[in-house]
Amino acid sequence: MELQTISQVSKQFSISTRTLRYYEQIGLITPMKKEDFAYRVYDLDAITRLRQIIILRKLRIPLTQISEILQR
């Protein structure tokens, strides 16, 4: 799988780019940094983690608990 930009991931999961940036800010996901690329890009690990976060959010689990769950 190739790297995906923040807008591609946003469209794929039907969530806002603002939500993705917030998840980054609180440490739930981490974008990859590419020196020759100006945009945030996400690898397979970040996208898999985002899928988990979305499922847990649909179960109405608070982000603080999600963070604890993902650290295990």
Predicted model as a PDB file, atoms N, CA, C, CB and O in Angstrom, pLDDT in the B-factor column:
MODEL        1                                                                  
ATOM      1  N   MET A   1       0.850  -1.189   0.000  1.00 62.00           N  
ATOM      2  CA  MET A   1       0.000   0.000   0.000  1.00 62.00           C  
ATOM      3  C   MET A   1       0.884   1.236   0.000  1.00 62.00           C  
ATOM      4  CB  MET A   1      -0.961   0.007   1.225  1.00 62.00           C  
ATOM      5  O   MET A   1       1.887   1.299   0.711  1.00 62.00           O  
ATOM      6  N   GLU A   2       0.511   2.191  -0.784  1.00 84.00           N  
ATOM      7  CA  GLU A   2       1.282   3.426  -0.853  1.00 84.00           C  
ATOM      8  C   GLU A   2       0.842   4.393   0.233  1.00 84.00           C  
ATOM      9  CB  GLU A   2       1.138   4.075  -2.230  1.00 84.00           C  
ATOM     10  O   GLU A   2      -0.182   4.189   0.884  1.00 84.00           O  
ATOM     11  N   LEU A   3       1.605   5.421   0.417  1.00 87.00           N  
ATOM     12  CA  LEU A   3       1.275   6.455   1.394  1.00 87.00           C  
ATOM     13  C   LEU A   3       0.074   7.251   0.906  1.00 87.00           C  
ATOM     14  CB  LEU A   3       2.484   7.390   1.641  1.00 87.00           C  
ATOM     15  O   LEU A   3      -0.099   7.465  -0.294  1.00 87.00           O  
ATOM     16  N   GLN A   4      -0.752   7.687   1.850  1.00 92.00           N  
ATOM     17  CA  GLN A   4      -1.938   8.462   1.502  1.00 92.00           C  
ATOM     18  C   GLN A   4      -1.878   9.817   2.187  1.00 92.00           C  
ATOM     19  CB  GLN A   4      -3.228   7.709   1.898  1.00 92.00           C  
ATOM     20  O   GLN A   4      -1.410   9.932   3.320  1.00 92.00           O  
ATOM     21  N   THR A   5      -2.356  10.838   1.491  1.00 90.00           N  
ATOM     22  CA  THR A   5      -2.385  12.190   2.056  1.00 90.00           C  
ATOM     23  C   THR A   5      -3.553  12.318   3.024  1.00 90.00           C  
ATOM     24  CB  THR A   5      -2.490  13.258   0.936  1.00 90.00           C  
ATOM     25  O   THR A   5      -4.437  11.463   3.074  1.00 90.00           O  
ATOM     26  N   ILE A   6      -3.538  13.396   3.786  1.00 91.00           N  
ATOM     27  CA  ILE A   6      -4.597  13.640   4.761  1.00 91.00           C  
ATOM     28  C   ILE A   6      -5.956  13.746   4.073  1.00 91.00           C  
ATOM     29  CB  ILE A   6      -4.306  14.919   5.559  1.00 91.00           C  
ATOM     30  O   ILE A   6      -6.952  13.271   4.619  1.00 91.00           O  
ATOM     31  N   SER A   7      -6.020  14.349   2.903  1.00 92.00           N  
ATOM     32  CA  SER A   7      -7.315  14.478   2.214  1.00 92.00           C  
ATOM     33  C   SER A   7      -7.799  13.128   1.688  1.00 92.00           C  
ATOM     34  CB  SER A   7      -7.206  15.484   1.052  1.00 92.00           C  
ATOM     35  O   SER A   7      -9.000  12.860   1.697  1.00 92.00           O  
ATOM     36  N   GLN A   8      -6.891  12.284   1.233  1.00 94.00           N  
ATOM     37  CA  GLN A   8      -7.284  10.949   0.772  1.00 94.00           C  
ATOM     38  C   GLN A   8      -7.845  10.119   1.926  1.00 94.00           C  
ATOM     39  CB  GLN A   8      -6.083  10.224   0.131  1.00 94.00           C  
ATOM     40  O   GLN A   8      -8.866   9.447   1.777  1.00 94.00           O  
ATOM     41  N   VAL A   9      -7.177  10.169   3.070  1.00 95.00           N  
ATOM     42  CA  VAL A   9      -7.629   9.421   4.245  1.00 95.00           C  
ATOM     43  C   VAL A   9      -8.959   9.977   4.733  1.00 95.00           C  
ATOM     44  CB  VAL A   9      -6.573   9.478   5.375  1.00 95.00           C  
ATOM     45  O   VAL A   9      -9.851   9.219   5.115  1.00 95.00           O  
ATOM     46  N   SER A  10      -9.091  11.284   4.721  1.00 95.00           N  
ATOM     47  CA  SER A  10     -10.325  11.934   5.140  1.00 95.00           C  
ATOM     48  C   SER A  10     -11.507  11.461   4.294  1.00 95.00           C  
ATOM     49  CB  SER A  10     -10.182  13.457   5.049  1.00 95.00           C  
ATOM     50  O   SER A  10     -12.568  11.140   4.829  1.00 95.00           O  
ATOM     51  N   LYS A  11     -11.327  11.420   3.000  1.00 96.00           N  
ATOM     52  CA  LYS A  11     -12.394  10.971   2.103  1.00 96.00           C  
ATOM     53  C   LYS A  11     -12.675   9.478   2.272  1.00 96.00           C  
ATOM     54  CB  LYS A  11     -12.024  11.271   0.646  1.00 96.00           C  
ATOM     55  O   LYS A  11     -13.830   9.052   2.272  1.00 96.00           O  
ATOM     56  N   GLN A  12     -11.622   8.699   2.416  1.00 95.00           N  
ATOM     57  CA  GLN A  12     -11.765   7.249   2.548  1.00 95.00           C  
ATOM     58  C   GLN A  12     -12.595   6.870   3.773  1.00 95.00           C  
ATOM     59  CB  GLN A  12     -10.393   6.593   2.630  1.00 95.00           C  
ATOM     60  O   GLN A  12     -13.407   5.947   3.707  1.00 95.00           O  
ATOM     61  N   PHE A  13     -12.399   7.573   4.892  1.00 96.00           N  
ATOM     62  CA  PHE A  13     -13.086   7.241   6.134  1.00 96.00           C  
ATOM     63  C   PHE A  13     -14.253   8.172   6.461  1.00 96.00           C  
ATOM     64  CB  PHE A  13     -12.108   7.263   7.261  1.00 96.00           C  
ATOM     65  O   PHE A  13     -14.900   8.022   7.497  1.00 96.00           O  
ATOM     66  N   SER A  14     -14.514   9.117   5.589  1.00 95.00           N  
ATOM     67  CA  SER A  14     -15.609  10.089   5.781  1.00 95.00           C  
ATOM     68  C   SER A  14     -15.491  10.822   7.116  1.00 95.00           C  
ATOM     69  CB  SER A  14     -16.969   9.380   5.702  1.00 95.00           C  
ATOM     70  O   SER A  14     -16.466  10.960   7.855  1.00 95.00           O  
ATOM     71  N   ILE A  15     -14.275  11.286   7.406  1.00 96.00           N  
ATOM     72  CA  ILE A  15     -14.049  12.124   8.580  1.00 96.00           C  
ATOM     73  C   ILE A  15     -13.318  13.376   8.126  1.00 96.00           C  
ATOM     74  CB  ILE A  15     -13.236  11.362   9.685  1.00 96.00           C  
ATOM     75  O   ILE A  15     -12.685  13.383   7.070  1.00 96.00           O  
ATOM     76  N   SER A  16     -13.401  14.413   8.905  1.00 96.00           N  
ATOM     77  CA  SER A  16     -12.799  15.677   8.498  1.00 96.00           C  
ATOM     78  C   SER A  16     -11.279  15.661   8.699  1.00 96.00           C  
ATOM     79  CB  SER A  16     -13.422  16.834   9.283  1.00 96.00           C  
ATOM     80  O   SER A  16     -10.750  14.906   9.514  1.00 96.00           O  
ATOM     81  N   THR A  17     -10.605  16.502   7.943  1.00 93.00           N  
ATOM     82  CA  THR A  17      -9.162  16.645   8.130  1.00 93.00           C  
ATOM     83  C   THR A  17      -8.873  17.243   9.502  1.00 93.00           C  
ATOM     84  CB  THR A  17      -8.547  17.526   7.015  1.00 93.00           C  
ATOM     85  O   THR A  17      -7.835  16.972  10.106  1.00 93.00           O  
ATOM     86  N   ARG A  18      -9.786  18.044   9.976  1.00 95.00           N  
ATOM     87  CA  ARG A  18      -9.636  18.638  11.315  1.00 95.00           C  
ATOM     88  C   ARG A  18      -9.619  17.541  12.388  1.00 95.00           C  
ATOM     89  CB  ARG A  18     -10.787  19.650  11.597  1.00 95.00           C  
ATOM     90  O   ARG A  18      -8.834  17.606  13.334  1.00 95.00           O  
ATOM     91  N   THR A  19     -10.486  16.536  12.237  1.00 96.00           N  
ATOM     92  CA  THR A  19     -10.511  15.409  13.174  1.00 96.00           C  
ATOM     93  C   THR A  19      -9.194  14.655  13.129  1.00 96.00           C  
ATOM     94  CB  THR A  19     -11.680  14.458  12.854  1.00 96.00           C  
ATOM     95  O   THR A  19      -8.651  14.286  14.170  1.00 96.00           O  
ATOM     96  N   LEU A  20      -8.676  14.425  11.929  1.00 95.00           N  
ATOM     97  CA  LEU A  20      -7.389  13.731  11.794  1.00 95.00           C  
ATOM     98  C   LEU A  20      -6.280  14.510  12.479  1.00 95.00           C  
ATOM     99  CB  LEU A  20      -7.041  13.518  10.314  1.00 95.00           C  
ATOM    100  O   LEU A  20      -5.453  13.929  13.183  1.00 95.00           O  
ATOM    101  N   ARG A  21      -6.258  15.818  12.279  1.00 94.00           N  
ATOM    102  CA  ARG A  21      -5.235  16.641  12.933  1.00 94.00           C  
ATOM    103  C   ARG A  21      -5.388  16.619  14.459  1.00 94.00           C  
ATOM    104  CB  ARG A  21      -5.310  18.088  12.419  1.00 94.00           C  
ATOM    105  O   ARG A  21      -4.396  16.644  15.188  1.00 94.00           O  
ATOM    106  N   TYR A  22      -6.637  16.572  14.933  1.00 96.00           N  
ATOM    107  CA  TYR A  22      -6.865  16.487  16.377  1.00 96.00           C  
ATOM    108  C   TYR A  22      -6.350  15.158  16.922  1.00 96.00           C  
ATOM    109  CB  TYR A  22      -8.364  16.651  16.700  1.00 96.00           C  
ATOM    110  O   TYR A  22      -5.714  15.125  17.975  1.00 96.00           O  
ATOM    111  N   TYR A  23      -6.618  14.067  16.216  1.00 96.00           N  
ATOM    112  CA  TYR A  23      -6.113  12.756  16.635  1.00 96.00           C  
ATOM    113  C   TYR A  23      -4.587  12.763  16.691  1.00 96.00           C  
ATOM    114  CB  TYR A  23      -6.607  11.652  15.674  1.00 96.00           C  
ATOM    115  O   TYR A  23      -3.993  12.140  17.571  1.00 96.00           O  
ATOM    116  N   GLU A  24      -3.963  13.457  15.765  1.00 94.00           N  
ATOM    117  CA  GLU A  24      -2.501  13.603  15.794  1.00 94.00           C  
ATOM    118  C   GLU A  24      -2.070  14.400  17.018  1.00 94.00           C  
ATOM    119  CB  GLU A  24      -1.995  14.290  14.505  1.00 94.00           C  
ATOM    120  O   GLU A  24      -1.123  14.031  17.713  1.00 94.00           O  
ATOM    121  N   GLN A  25      -2.772  15.489  17.270  1.00 94.00           N  
ATOM    122  CA  GLN A  25      -2.427  16.389  18.376  1.00 94.00           C  
ATOM    123  C   GLN A  25      -2.468  15.672  19.723  1.00 94.00           C  
ATOM    124  CB  GLN A  25      -3.378  17.584  18.398  1.00 94.00           C  
ATOM    125  O   GLN A  25      -1.622  15.918  20.582  1.00 94.00           O  
ATOM    126  N   ILE A  26      -3.448  14.786  19.910  1.00 95.00           N  
ATOM    127  CA  ILE A  26      -3.565  14.095  21.189  1.00 95.00           C  
ATOM    128  C   ILE A  26      -2.800  12.767  21.196  1.00 95.00           C  
ATOM    129  CB  ILE A  26      -5.032  13.848  21.514  1.00 95.00           C  
ATOM    130  O   ILE A  26      -2.838  12.032  22.183  1.00 95.00           O  
ATOM    131  N   GLY A  27      -2.114  12.469  20.108  1.00 94.00           N  
ATOM    132  CA  GLY A  27      -1.218  11.316  20.077  1.00 94.00           C  
ATOM    133  C   GLY A  27      -1.835   9.989  19.692  1.00 94.00           C  
ATOM    134  O   GLY A  27      -1.219   8.945  19.911  1.00 94.00           O  
ATOM    135  N   LEU A  28      -3.035   9.993  19.123  1.00 95.00           N  
ATOM    136  CA  LEU A  28      -3.650   8.734  18.725  1.00 95.00           C  
ATOM    137  C   LEU A  28      -3.067   8.175  17.428  1.00 95.00           C  
ATOM    138  CB  LEU A  28      -5.137   8.921  18.573  1.00 95.00           C  
ATOM    139  O   LEU A  28      -2.915   6.962  17.282  1.00 95.00           O  
ATOM    140  N   ILE A  29      -2.746   9.051  16.500  1.00 95.00           N  
ATOM    141  CA  ILE A  29      -2.115   8.616  15.246  1.00 95.00           C  
ATOM    142  C   ILE A  29      -0.906   9.505  14.965  1.00 95.00           C  
ATOM    143  CB  ILE A  29      -3.131   8.669  14.051  1.00 95.00           C  
ATOM    144  O   ILE A  29      -0.795  10.618  15.479  1.00 95.00           O  
ATOM    145  N   THR A  30      -0.023   8.992  14.149  1.00 91.00           N  
ATOM    146  CA  THR A  30       1.179   9.743  13.801  1.00 91.00           C  
ATOM    147  C   THR A  30       1.389   9.679  12.294  1.00 91.00           C  
ATOM    148  CB  THR A  30       2.422   9.192  14.556  1.00 91.00           C  
ATOM    149  O   THR A  30       1.510   8.591  11.731  1.00 91.00           O  
ATOM    150  N   PRO A  31       1.432  10.838  11.635  1.00 89.00           N  
ATOM    151  CA  PRO A  31       1.701  10.828  10.198  1.00 89.00           C  
ATOM    152  C   PRO A  31       3.189  10.579   9.943  1.00 89.00           C  
ATOM    153  CB  PRO A  31       1.258  12.163   9.550  1.00 89.00           C  
ATOM    154  O   PRO A  31       4.032  10.821  10.806  1.00 89.00           O  
ATOM    155  N   MET A  32       3.482  10.101   8.768  1.00 86.00           N  
ATOM    156  CA  MET A  32       4.880   9.943   8.373  1.00 86.00           C  
ATOM    157  C   MET A  32       5.386  11.281   7.855  1.00 86.00           C  
ATOM    158  CB  MET A  32       5.045   8.824   7.291  1.00 86.00           C  
ATOM    159  O   MET A  32       4.632  12.054   7.263  1.00 86.00           O  
ATOM    160  N   LYS A  33       6.631  11.540   8.077  1.00 74.00           N  
ATOM    161  CA  LYS A  33       7.242  12.762   7.558  1.00 74.00           C  
ATOM    162  C   LYS A  33       8.152  12.370   6.401  1.00 74.00           C  
ATOM    163  CB  LYS A  33       8.042  13.531   8.677  1.00 74.00           C  
ATOM    164  O   LYS A  33       9.093  11.595   6.568  1.00 74.00           O  
ATOM    165  N   LYS A  34       7.857  12.916   5.227  1.00 68.00           N  
ATOM    166  CA  LYS A  34       8.728  12.702   4.072  1.00 68.00           C  
ATOM    167  C   LYS A  34       9.368  14.036   3.738  1.00 68.00           C  
ATOM    168  CB  LYS A  34       7.938  12.121   2.841  1.00 68.00           C  
ATOM    169  O   LYS A  34       8.685  15.055   3.636  1.00 68.00           O  
ATOM    170  N   GLU A  35      10.646  14.025   3.572  1.00 71.00           N  
ATOM    171  CA  GLU A  35      11.377  15.276   3.343  1.00 71.00           C  
ATOM    172  C   GLU A  35      10.948  15.991   2.072  1.00 71.00           C  
ATOM    173  CB  GLU A  35      12.856  15.000   3.282  1.00 71.00           C  
ATOM    174  O   GLU A  35      10.878  17.220   2.049  1.00 71.00           O  
ATOM    175  N   ASP A  36      10.659  15.241   1.015  1.00 71.00           N  
ATOM    176  CA  ASP A  36      10.336  15.863  -0.263  1.00 71.00           C  
ATOM    177  C   ASP A  36       8.827  16.009  -0.488  1.00 71.00           C  
ATOM    178  CB  ASP A  36      10.941  15.055  -1.388  1.00 71.00           C  
ATOM    179  O   ASP A  36       8.386  16.257  -1.610  1.00 71.00           O  
ATOM    180  N   PHE A  37       8.041  15.856   0.576  1.00 69.00           N  
ATOM    181  CA  PHE A  37       6.589  15.906   0.445  1.00 69.00           C  
ATOM    182  C   PHE A  37       6.043  16.947   1.413  1.00 69.00           C  
ATOM    183  CB  PHE A  37       5.952  14.512   0.712  1.00 69.00           C  
ATOM    184  O   PHE A  37       6.371  16.916   2.599  1.00 69.00           O  
ATOM    185  N   ALA A  38       5.220  17.863   0.931  1.00 75.00           N  
ATOM    186  CA  ALA A  38       4.738  18.967   1.756  1.00 75.00           C  
ATOM    187  C   ALA A  38       3.513  18.610   2.596  1.00 75.00           C  
ATOM    188  CB  ALA A  38       4.414  20.139   0.881  1.00 75.00           C  
ATOM    189  O   ALA A  38       3.172  19.337   3.529  1.00 75.00           O  
ATOM    190  N   TYR A  39       2.852  17.502   2.277  1.00 78.00           N  
ATOM    191  CA  TYR A  39       1.617  17.138   2.956  1.00 78.00           C  
ATOM    192  C   TYR A  39       1.850  16.065   4.010  1.00 78.00           C  
ATOM    193  CB  TYR A  39       0.589  16.660   1.950  1.00 78.00           C  
ATOM    194  O   TYR A  39       2.856  15.355   3.989  1.00 78.00           O  
ATOM    195  N   ARG A  40       0.889  15.963   4.939  1.00 83.00           N  
ATOM    196  CA  ARG A  40       0.898  14.845   5.885  1.00 83.00           C  
ATOM    197  C   ARG A  40       0.603  13.592   5.085  1.00 83.00           C  
ATOM    198  CB  ARG A  40      -0.150  15.046   7.053  1.00 83.00           C  
ATOM    199  O   ARG A  40      -0.288  13.584   4.235  1.00 83.00           O  
ATOM    200  N   VAL A  41       1.346  12.541   5.355  1.00 90.00           N  
ATOM    201  CA  VAL A  41       1.063  11.272   4.700  1.00 90.00           C  
ATOM    202  C   VAL A  41       0.963  10.182   5.759  1.00 90.00           C  
ATOM    203  CB  VAL A  41       2.155  10.927   3.649  1.00 90.00           C  
ATOM    204  O   VAL A  41       1.622  10.228   6.798  1.00 90.00           O  
ATOM    205  N   TYR A  42       0.128   9.214   5.466  1.00 93.00           N  
ATOM    206  CA  TYR A  42      -0.129   8.131   6.400  1.00 93.00           C  
ATOM    207  C   TYR A  42       0.242   6.803   5.763  1.00 93.00           C  
ATOM    208  CB  TYR A  42      -1.601   8.127   6.844  1.00 93.00           C  
ATOM    209  O   TYR A  42      -0.072   6.541   4.601  1.00 93.00           O  
ATOM    210  N   ASP A  43       0.923   5.961   6.554  1.00 92.00           N  
ATOM    211  CA  ASP A  43       1.289   4.639   6.074  1.00 92.00           C  
ATOM    212  C   ASP A  43       0.235   3.629   6.525  1.00 92.00           C  
ATOM    213  CB  ASP A  43       2.697   4.235   6.586  1.00 92.00           C  
ATOM    214  O   ASP A  43      -0.758   3.996   7.153  1.00 92.00           O  
ATOM    215  N   LEU A  44       0.458   2.365   6.201  1.00 93.00           N  
ATOM    216  CA  LEU A  44      -0.501   1.310   6.523  1.00 93.00           C  
ATOM    217  C   LEU A  44      -0.750   1.202   8.022  1.00 93.00           C  
ATOM    218  CB  LEU A  44      -0.011  -0.022   5.988  1.00 93.00           C  
ATOM    219  O   LEU A  44      -1.887   0.982   8.438  1.00 93.00           O  
ATOM    220  N   ASP A  45       0.286   1.353   8.839  1.00 93.00           N  
ATOM    221  CA  ASP A  45       0.119   1.261  10.296  1.00 93.00           C  
ATOM    222  C   ASP A  45      -0.807   2.354  10.826  1.00 93.00           C  
ATOM    223  CB  ASP A  45       1.482   1.352  10.992  1.00 93.00           C  
ATOM    224  O   ASP A  45      -1.675   2.086  11.656  1.00 93.00           O  
ATOM    225  N   ALA A  46      -0.624   3.574  10.350  1.00 94.00           N  
ATOM    226  CA  ALA A  46      -1.456   4.695  10.799  1.00 94.00           C  
ATOM    227  C   ALA A  46      -2.911   4.503  10.355  1.00 94.00           C  
ATOM    228  CB  ALA A  46      -0.903   6.030  10.251  1.00 94.00           C  
ATOM    229  O   ALA A  46      -3.839   4.817  11.100  1.00 94.00           O  
ATOM    230  N   ILE A  47      -3.099   3.992   9.151  1.00 95.00           N  
ATOM    231  CA  ILE A  47      -4.448   3.782   8.637  1.00 95.00           C  
ATOM    232  C   ILE A  47      -5.142   2.652   9.401  1.00 95.00           C  
ATOM    233  CB  ILE A  47      -4.407   3.466   7.130  1.00 95.00           C  
ATOM    234  O   ILE A  47      -6.333   2.743   9.699  1.00 95.00           O  
ATOM    235  N   THR A  48      -4.403   1.594   9.713  1.00 95.00           N  
ATOM    236  CA  THR A  48      -4.960   0.492  10.503  1.00 95.00           C  
ATOM    237  C   THR A  48      -5.372   0.989  11.879  1.00 95.00           C  
ATOM    238  CB  THR A  48      -3.942  -0.660  10.633  1.00 95.00           C  
ATOM    239  O   THR A  48      -6.441   0.642  12.382  1.00 95.00           O  
ATOM    240  N   ARG A  49      -4.521   1.797  12.478  1.00 96.00           N  
ATOM    241  CA  ARG A  49      -4.819   2.361  13.801  1.00 96.00           C  
ATOM    242  C   ARG A  49      -6.050   3.264  13.723  1.00 96.00           C  
ATOM    243  CB  ARG A  49      -3.599   3.155  14.347  1.00 96.00           C  
ATOM    244  O   ARG A  49      -6.889   3.248  14.624  1.00 96.00           O  
ATOM    245  N   LEU A  50      -6.160   4.045  12.660  1.00 96.00           N  
ATOM    246  CA  LEU A  50      -7.319   4.913  12.479  1.00 96.00           C  
ATOM    247  C   LEU A  50      -8.600   4.092  12.360  1.00 96.00           C  
ATOM    248  CB  LEU A  50      -7.138   5.796  11.237  1.00 96.00           C  
ATOM    249  O   LEU A  50      -9.633   4.477  12.908  1.00 96.00           O  
ATOM    250  N   ARG A  51      -8.544   2.969  11.651  1.00 96.00           N  
ATOM    251  CA  ARG A  51      -9.715   2.084  11.565  1.00 96.00           C  
ATOM    252  C   ARG A  51     -10.155   1.638  12.963  1.00 96.00           C  
ATOM    253  CB  ARG A  51      -9.400   0.847  10.682  1.00 96.00           C  
ATOM    254  O   ARG A  51     -11.346   1.626  13.274  1.00 96.00           O  
ATOM    255  N   GLN A  52      -9.185   1.273  13.794  1.00 96.00           N  
ATOM    256  CA  GLN A  52      -9.497   0.850  15.162  1.00 96.00           C  
ATOM    257  C   GLN A  52     -10.150   1.988  15.946  1.00 96.00           C  
ATOM    258  CB  GLN A  52      -8.220   0.373  15.882  1.00 96.00           C  
ATOM    259  O   GLN A  52     -11.129   1.778  16.662  1.00 96.00           O  
ATOM    260  N   ILE A  53      -9.603   3.185  15.804  1.00 97.00           N  
ATOM    261  CA  ILE A  53     -10.148   4.353  16.506  1.00 97.00           C  
ATOM    262  C   ILE A  53     -11.593   4.602  16.079  1.00 97.00           C  
ATOM    263  CB  ILE A  53      -9.284   5.608  16.232  1.00 97.00           C  
ATOM    264  O   ILE A  53     -12.456   4.859  16.918  1.00 97.00           O  
ATOM    265  N   ILE A  54     -11.849   4.527  14.792  1.00 96.00           N  
ATOM    266  CA  ILE A  54     -13.200   4.786  14.276  1.00 96.00           C  
ATOM    267  C   ILE A  54     -14.189   3.753  14.809  1.00 96.00           C  
ATOM    268  CB  ILE A  54     -13.203   4.775  12.733  1.00 96.00           C  
ATOM    269  O   ILE A  54     -15.306   4.106  15.187  1.00 96.00           O  
ATOM    270  N   ILE A  55     -13.792   2.491  14.842  1.00 96.00           N  
ATOM    271  CA  ILE A  55     -14.667   1.446  15.373  1.00 96.00           C  
ATOM    272  C   ILE A  55     -14.963   1.701  16.851  1.00 96.00           C  
ATOM    273  CB  ILE A  55     -14.026   0.053  15.187  1.00 96.00           C  
ATOM    274  O   ILE A  55     -16.111   1.602  17.285  1.00 96.00           O  
ATOM    275  N   LEU A  56     -13.936   2.027  17.612  1.00 96.00           N  
ATOM    276  CA  LEU A  56     -14.131   2.293  19.039  1.00 96.00           C  
ATOM    277  C   LEU A  56     -14.988   3.531  19.276  1.00 96.00           C  
ATOM    278  CB  LEU A  56     -12.785   2.461  19.729  1.00 96.00           C  
ATOM    279  O   LEU A  56     -15.780   3.566  20.218  1.00 96.00           O  
ATOM    280  N   ARG A  57     -14.836   4.545  18.428  1.00 96.00           N  
ATOM    281  CA  ARG A  57     -15.678   5.753  18.552  1.00 96.00           C  
ATOM    282  C   ARG A  57     -17.140   5.420  18.261  1.00 96.00           C  
ATOM    283  CB  ARG A  57     -15.184   6.867  17.587  1.00 96.00           C  
ATOM    284  O   ARG A  57     -18.039   5.967  18.899  1.00 96.00           O  
ATOM    285  N   LYS A  58     -17.384   4.519  17.292  1.00 96.00           N  
ATOM    286  CA  LYS A  58     -18.765   4.116  16.989  1.00 96.00           C  
ATOM    287  C   LYS A  58     -19.388   3.384  18.167  1.00 96.00           C  
ATOM    288  CB  LYS A  58     -18.806   3.225  15.737  1.00 96.00           C  
ATOM    289  O   LYS A  58     -20.609   3.371  18.324  1.00 96.00           O  
ATOM    290  N   LEU A  59     -18.550   2.780  18.990  1.00 97.00           N  
ATOM    291  CA  LEU A  59     -19.026   2.122  20.204  1.00 97.00           C  
ATOM    292  C   LEU A  59     -19.158   3.107  21.366  1.00 97.00           C  
ATOM    293  CB  LEU A  59     -18.083   0.987  20.589  1.00 97.00           C  
ATOM    294  O   LEU A  59     -19.439   2.717  22.499  1.00 97.00           O  
ATOM    295  N   ARG A  60     -18.951   4.383  21.064  1.00 96.00           N  
ATOM    296  CA  ARG A  60     -19.064   5.496  22.020  1.00 96.00           C  
ATOM    297  C   ARG A  60     -18.047   5.428  23.152  1.00 96.00           C  
ATOM    298  CB  ARG A  60     -20.450   5.524  22.607  1.00 96.00           C  
ATOM    299  O   ARG A  60     -18.334   5.816  24.285  1.00 96.00           O  
ATOM    300  N   ILE A  61     -16.878   4.941  22.838  1.00 96.00           N  
ATOM    301  CA  ILE A  61     -15.790   4.902  23.816  1.00 96.00           C  
ATOM    302  C   ILE A  61     -15.071   6.249  23.752  1.00 96.00           C  
ATOM    303  CB  ILE A  61     -14.796   3.701  23.535  1.00 96.00           C  
ATOM    304  O   ILE A  61     -14.707   6.694  22.663  1.00 96.00           O  
ATOM    305  N   PRO A  62     -14.858   6.904  24.887  1.00 97.00           N  
ATOM    306  CA  PRO A  62     -14.180   8.207  24.901  1.00 97.00           C  
ATOM    307  C   PRO A  62     -12.726   8.100  24.409  1.00 97.00           C  
ATOM    308  CB  PRO A  62     -14.208   8.800  26.321  1.00 97.00           C  
ATOM    309  O   PRO A  62     -12.091   7.053  24.530  1.00 97.00           O  
ATOM    310  N   LEU A  63     -12.226   9.194  23.861  1.00 95.00           N  
ATOM    311  CA  LEU A  63     -10.867   9.203  23.314  1.00 95.00           C  
ATOM    312  C   LEU A  63      -9.810   8.884  24.365  1.00 95.00           C  
ATOM    313  CB  LEU A  63     -10.571  10.549  22.695  1.00 95.00           C  
ATOM    314  O   LEU A  63      -8.788   8.278  24.043  1.00 95.00           O  
ATOM    315  N   THR A  64     -10.038   9.278  25.607  1.00 95.00           N  
ATOM    316  CA  THR A  64      -9.057   8.963  26.657  1.00 95.00           C  
ATOM    317  C   THR A  64      -8.952   7.458  26.862  1.00 95.00           C  
ATOM    318  CB  THR A  64      -9.439   9.651  27.983  1.00 95.00           C  
ATOM    319  O   THR A  64      -7.856   6.929  27.048  1.00 95.00           O  
ATOM    320  N   GLN A  65     -10.079   6.775  26.829  1.00 96.00           N  
ATOM    321  CA  GLN A  65     -10.053   5.321  26.959  1.00 96.00           C  
ATOM    322  C   GLN A  65      -9.471   4.660  25.717  1.00 96.00           C  
ATOM    323  CB  GLN A  65     -11.456   4.789  27.222  1.00 96.00           C  
ATOM    324  O   GLN A  65      -8.762   3.659  25.821  1.00 96.00           O  
ATOM    325  N   ILE A  66      -9.760   5.206  24.554  1.00 96.00           N  
ATOM    326  CA  ILE A  66      -9.209   4.680  23.304  1.00 96.00           C  
ATOM    327  C   ILE A  66      -7.679   4.762  23.366  1.00 96.00           C  
ATOM    328  CB  ILE A  66      -9.764   5.470  22.065  1.00 96.00           C  
ATOM    329  O   ILE A  66      -6.982   3.824  22.979  1.00 96.00           O  
ATOM    330  N   SER A  67      -7.182   5.872  23.846  1.00 94.00           N  
ATOM    331  CA  SER A  67      -5.737   6.036  23.972  1.00 94.00           C  
ATOM    332  C   SER A  67      -5.136   4.955  24.862  1.00 94.00           C  
ATOM    333  CB  SER A  67      -5.405   7.418  24.530  1.00 94.00           C  
ATOM    334  O   SER A  67      -4.094   4.381  24.544  1.00 94.00           O  
ATOM    335  N   GLU A  68      -5.804   4.686  25.974  1.00 94.00           N  
ATOM    336  CA  GLU A  68      -5.332   3.631  26.887  1.00 94.00           C  
ATOM    337  C   GLU A  68      -5.381   2.260  26.233  1.00 94.00           C  
ATOM    338  CB  GLU A  68      -6.169   3.619  28.166  1.00 94.00           C  
ATOM    339  O   GLU A  68      -4.457   1.461  26.385  1.00 94.00           O  
ATOM    340  N   ILE A  69      -6.449   1.991  25.512  1.00 93.00           N  
ATOM    341  CA  ILE A  69      -6.614   0.703  24.829  1.00 93.00           C  
ATOM    342  C   ILE A  69      -5.508   0.503  23.797  1.00 93.00           C  
ATOM    343  CB  ILE A  69      -8.001   0.618  24.150  1.00 93.00           C  
ATOM    344  O   ILE A  69      -4.919  -0.574  23.716  1.00 93.00           O  
ATOM    345  N   LEU A  70      -5.230   1.533  23.014  1.00 91.00           N  
ATOM    346  CA  LEU A  70      -4.238   1.424  21.944  1.00 91.00           C  
ATOM    347  C   LEU A  70      -2.807   1.342  22.460  1.00 91.00           C  
ATOM    348  CB  LEU A  70      -4.363   2.597  21.015  1.00 91.00           C  
ATOM    349  O   LEU A  70      -1.921   0.870  21.746  1.00 91.00           O  
ATOM    350  N   GLN A  71      -2.572   1.787  23.672  1.00 89.00           N  
ATOM    351  CA  GLN A  71      -1.222   1.707  24.252  1.00 89.00           C  
ATOM    352  C   GLN A  71      -0.892   0.291  24.678  1.00 89.00           C  
ATOM    353  CB  GLN A  71      -1.091   2.651  25.449  1.00 89.00           C  
ATOM    354  O   GLN A  71       0.282  -0.051  24.817  1.00 89.00           O  
ATOM    355  N   ARG A  72      -1.890  -0.529  24.885  1.00 85.00           N  
ATOM    356  CA  ARG A  72      -1.661  -1.912  25.319  1.00 85.00           C  
ATOM    357  C   ARG A  72      -1.243  -2.797  24.213  1.00 85.00           C  
ATOM    358  CB  ARG A  72      -2.871  -2.471  25.945  1.00 85.00           C  
ATOM    359  O   ARG A  72      -1.015  -3.987  24.428  1.00 85.00           O  
TER     360      ARG A  72                                                      
ENDMDL                                                                          
END                                                                             
